[in-house]
Amino acid sequence: MNLNKVFLIGRLTADPQLRTTPGGASVTSFGLATNRVWTDKAGAKQNETEFHNIVAWGRSAEVASQYLKKGGLAFVEGRLRTRTWQDKQGQTRRTTEIVLERLQLGPRAGEGSPSAASGATSGGSNPASTNQKPETAREEIPTIDLDAEGKGEIKEDELPF
């Protein structure tokens, strides 16, 4: 059995741009930055940032381009895909990207607290639905499930805003 699965929580490096293929399929791509912070042997704090290329197809491409913005927090689930092509100078180019399969939108600017992102993988009820937002309560980030073809259904009342 093989497994090709990626989970990332990070911030968008730019606004997603929606395009349409000649065949009529919607596609969008965006960058996602993730950070790793650690203390080295000398006791100095170190920070490393990785940049990931995300590609979304179909309905997930439309949702990503509509609701994701530069700097926004997102939880991305997908699979790795490596593509090879020839550039205009005849050089062989290669890139590895993440094909989006599932997306969770982060809290909107000005809503929730920095700790709201820690609920990205937790289950349970959504305390925001009670219209009571105590500062100590954690908001759950809503999940939007889309299959690989992007045929998932999204209802407006399920969106966090």
Helices and strands as residue ranges (DSSP letters): E 6-12, E 17-20, E 26-39, E 45-57, H 58-67, E 73-86, E 92-105, G 114-119, G 127-130, E 143-145, G 156-158
